Amino acid sequence: MTQKPHSQGLYHAENEHDACGVGFIAHINGRKSHDIVERGLKILGNLVHRGATGADPETGDGAGVTFQIPHRFFQSKIAGLPADGDYGVGMMFLPKTSAELAETEALIARHVGQEGLEIIAWREVLVNSDAIGKSARLSEPVIKQIFIKKPSNLDTAQFDRRLYVVRKLIEIDYRAAHGDHDSRFHFSSLSARTIVYKGLLLPEQVTHYFLDLHDPQFESALALVHSRFSTNTFPTWDLAQPLRLLAHNGEINTIKGNIFWMQARESLLKSDLFGADLARVLPIIEPNKSDSFTFDNVLELLVLAGRSIPHALMMMIPESWNDKNPISDTRKAFYEYHASFMEPWDGPATMAVTDGQVIGATLDRNGLRPARYVVTKDDHIIMASETGVECIDPDTVQHKGRLCPGKMLLVDIREGRVIPDGEIKHQIANAKPYRQWVESNRIWLKDIKSGKALSPAFSDKDLAFMHQVYGYDIEEANTLIGPMCQQGKEAVGSMGCDTPLAILSKKPQRLYSYFKQLFAQVTNPAIDPIREVLVMSLTSFIGSRKNLLSESPEHCKSIRFVNPIWTESDVAKIKSLTDPAFTSATLDITFERSEGEPGLKKALDRIFAEADQLVKAGTTFLILSDRSTSRTRVPVPALLVTSGLHHHLVRQKTRTQVAILVETGEARDVVHFGLLFGYGADAINPYLAFETIRYLIEKQIITGIKYSDASHNYVKAIDAGLLKILSKMGISTLRSYRGAQLYEAVGLSSELIADYFSGTMSRIGGIGINEVAKETFFFFDSALEHDGVEMSAMPPIGNY
């Protein structure tokens, strides 16, 4: 195998994850030396147990090092090289065949010239192919460096932005010619400050493979190292780390949602620093890469667009900032401000980063990855996934410590000091009046006065009809809903399930039954949602999100709520708002029974078209409502329309401009809510579930409790269930879980997935839109047949 394969069988390219070893060494005062290079390589070699190999024990999952550009070394190799800082270096993997190599080099040269830049020289990197494994040699690329002169009218930051644009344009053209899965060409780095030496190597092979690293003139003041463990996926040369800024130990479990949200943001991206160039470099996220690679893509954009590395990291991996966390109100306001328009990238993670001027690391909010550091009296700092990566004389230690959950370690070699977490975040949180902006623009849902509360007020006969349309039965009421109402938590049941898979069942199924929740992988521990209450949160924000690359008071113009399960009163509050920034519209997600099964597809197309028009008109909240379900109008399955609309708006790049509120009679179980949020719902009003609770109390099926307490307990139970769903994947917040699609489908066709559940794994094909329509009509027609028969009189379905 010479490159990563297309998705096939049990392999899916979107599942590329990493669980690795990271570390760095730096001279705090920025003094370059070959000693730093050698010590960095030694640290990398001592992280060999953090990586992995496949069937070939001499081929690793990937390893590498980021250095500052070694000017003295390059000066000895390249005639006429400008002064240090007046040129950029690209480190590239290129195809091996002479024709493809020449074609790729011509593509690179053409774009460099078109962007007004001058190539100083090309240099083939000297390597020892005998030092690596057989599998690595089969896919080994040609490795070359390109030297590009910095124009005299640009400073280094401007030059790095120009190099970024050049690199992105080259990558876009190469993918257009060779396809998204071709990984034979890759820029490991292209920068005026840093260079990355990496490959499909074992950690100790990096030193022996790259002959440049033996030269005493090869000097750097820092070395960022990475040993990769490719979790259940194919290791490739391009996915080895470090990346352009990042070396990552861990997994981003919400990666699908992060990618979709980033794609949706692209239509709003604007930057004075990039100008018209920004539109030319889309998409920001390179396709078919790992979770780490995707994170690096977005981090790189944020930094080049003007935010500092620590600021960008605080946006993407915020520490816990709920009421239980003892951090300053100013810092909480900073996080709340950014939470209004960017979701966390969640999962266990140590993120080590460098741009050649600063080097540091941050830990996820749970602290589920280790990171320890030592500062020595001779002004060196060593940080790694564990202690022991370098033998240090205890007498030389100035101080040592470990990264705590959500905390950051930063070394600024320009200032010559280690900056404490509190100082970094205090400075960033006070750089703009975030607290004032939040207090002036954020509205609490609980504080909105609506004037009236809606109530479905079904007659007994209508309620009986609705129960049958949505598949309620008395067994479900007794086994699930009753305990939630009385105890405020889910009922305890067997872990086993002997009911057939939905696709194999002889009985019609709700669409939810075709999905199975994914669980934590390999080194990714689940979270205890009770003990980890400090870091877990269901708090959300709805509003029209603004340009990710700028800051203004309007960025946090949003409505905040702590509970995503809404009552009729909450929906009424949204509908009553008169602020032009908070306009709402209701989309009817039912269709006429007379249209037959084709009516389902027509209804979905109508809903999506209406949504597009409403978004263009500036509507902020789209309310998907099946309240008009009647004996002549059939409800569209809530999961189908929610996910379908979410993905439709992502493809239109308008999803971030609106919130999707789901008003449905179908959802009542924790699994239903987990799926609806996982596929894009911002808030859900299960109006029929609340009416059912009222019915169960009136019929004395539930006794000893009044409706207000029962409905409160029901919502409390759903909230607890949602936290458990999040915790199984090591996720802490509903904001990062929303749209993350942490499910696989069992028995849905590839066409149905592509149209309405994009990006969901479906290893086993199955039903399409026509079969979904048939099952929808089965429930509806059965309700017509038994019209007026109460839930308690119907035979149980038998799921429990």
Secondary structure as GFF3:
##gff-version 3
##sequence-region A 1 800
A	DSSP	three_ten_helix	13	15	.	.	.	ID=ss1
A	DSSP	beta_strand	21	27	.	.	.	ID=ss2
A	DSSP	alpha_helix	34	45	.	.	.	ID=ss3
A	DSSP	three_ten_helix	48	50	.	.	.	ID=ss4
A	DSSP	beta_strand	63	68	.	.	.	ID=ss5
A	DSSP	alpha_helix	71	77	.	.	.	ID=ss6
A	DSSP	beta_strand	87	94	.	.	.	ID=ss7
A	DSSP	alpha_helix	98	114	.	.	.	ID=ss8
A	DSSP	beta_strand	118	124	.	.	.	ID=ss9
A	DSSP	three_ten_helix	129	131	.	.	.	ID=ss10
A	DSSP	alpha_helix	134	138	.	.	.	ID=ss11
A	DSSP	beta_strand	142	149	.	.	.	ID=ss12
A	DSSP	alpha_helix	156	178	.	.	.	ID=ss13
A	DSSP	beta_strand	186	191	.	.	.	ID=ss14
A	DSSP	beta_strand	194	199	.	.	.	ID=ss15
A	DSSP	alpha_helix	205	209	.	.	.	ID=ss16
A	DSSP	three_ten_helix	211	214	.	.	.	ID=ss17
A	DSSP	beta_strand	222	227	.	.	.	ID=ss18
A	DSSP	beta_strand	246	250	.	.	.	ID=ss19
A	DSSP	alpha_helix	255	265	.	.	.	ID=ss20
A	DSSP	three_ten_helix	266	268	.	.	.	ID=ss21
A	DSSP	alpha_helix	277	280	.	.	.	ID=ss22
A	DSSP	alpha_helix	291	304	.	.	.	ID=ss23
A	DSSP	alpha_helix	309	316	.	.	.	ID=ss24
A	DSSP	alpha_helix	329	339	.	.	.	ID=ss25
A	DSSP	beta_strand	349	354	.	.	.	ID=ss26
A	DSSP	beta_strand	358	363	.	.	.	ID=ss27
A	DSSP	beta_strand	372	376	.	.	.	ID=ss28
A	DSSP	beta_strand	380	384	.	.	.	ID=ss29
A	DSSP	three_ten_helix	394	396	.	.	.	ID=ss30
A	DSSP	beta_strand	397	402	.	.	.	ID=ss31
A	DSSP	beta_strand	408	412	.	.	.	ID=ss32
A	DSSP	beta_strand	417	419	.	.	.	ID=ss33
A	DSSP	alpha_helix	421	429	.	.	.	ID=ss34
A	DSSP	alpha_helix	434	441	.	.	.	ID=ss35
A	DSSP	beta_strand	442	444	.	.	.	ID=ss36
A	DSSP	three_ten_helix	445	447	.	.	.	ID=ss37
A	DSSP	alpha_helix	460	469	.	.	.	ID=ss38
A	DSSP	alpha_helix	474	476	.	.	.	ID=ss39
A	DSSP	pi_helix	477	481	.	.	.	ID=ss40
A	DSSP	alpha_helix	482	487	.	.	.	ID=ss41
A	DSSP	three_ten_helix	502	504	.	.	.	ID=ss42
A	DSSP	three_ten_helix	511	514	.	.	.	ID=ss43
A	DSSP	beta_strand	515	517	.	.	.	ID=ss44
A	DSSP	beta_strand	540	542	.	.	.	ID=ss45
A	DSSP	three_ten_helix	553	556	.	.	.	ID=ss46
A	DSSP	beta_strand	558	561	.	.	.	ID=ss47
A	DSSP	alpha_helix	568	576	.	.	.	ID=ss48
A	DSSP	beta_strand	584	588	.	.	.	ID=ss49
A	DSSP	beta_strand	590	592	.	.	.	ID=ss50
A	DSSP	three_ten_helix	593	595	.	.	.	ID=ss51
A	DSSP	alpha_helix	598	616	.	.	.	ID=ss52
A	DSSP	beta_strand	621	625	.	.	.	ID=ss53
A	DSSP	beta_strand	633	635	.	.	.	ID=ss54
A	DSSP	alpha_helix	638	652	.	.	.	ID=ss55
A	DSSP	three_ten_helix	655	657	.	.	.	ID=ss56
A	DSSP	beta_strand	659	663	.	.	.	ID=ss57
A	DSSP	alpha_helix	670	678	.	.	.	ID=ss58
A	DSSP	beta_strand	683	685	.	.	.	ID=ss59
A	DSSP	alpha_helix	687	698	.	.	.	ID=ss60
A	DSSP	alpha_helix	707	728	.	.	.	ID=ss61
A	DSSP	alpha_helix	734	737	.	.	.	ID=ss62
A	DSSP	beta_strand	743	748	.	.	.	ID=ss63
A	DSSP	alpha_helix	750	756	.	.	.	ID=ss64
A	DSSP	beta_strand	761	767	.	.	.	ID=ss65
A	DSSP	alpha_helix	769	785	.	.	.	ID=ss66
A	DSSP	three_ten_helix	791	793	.	.	.	ID=ss67
###
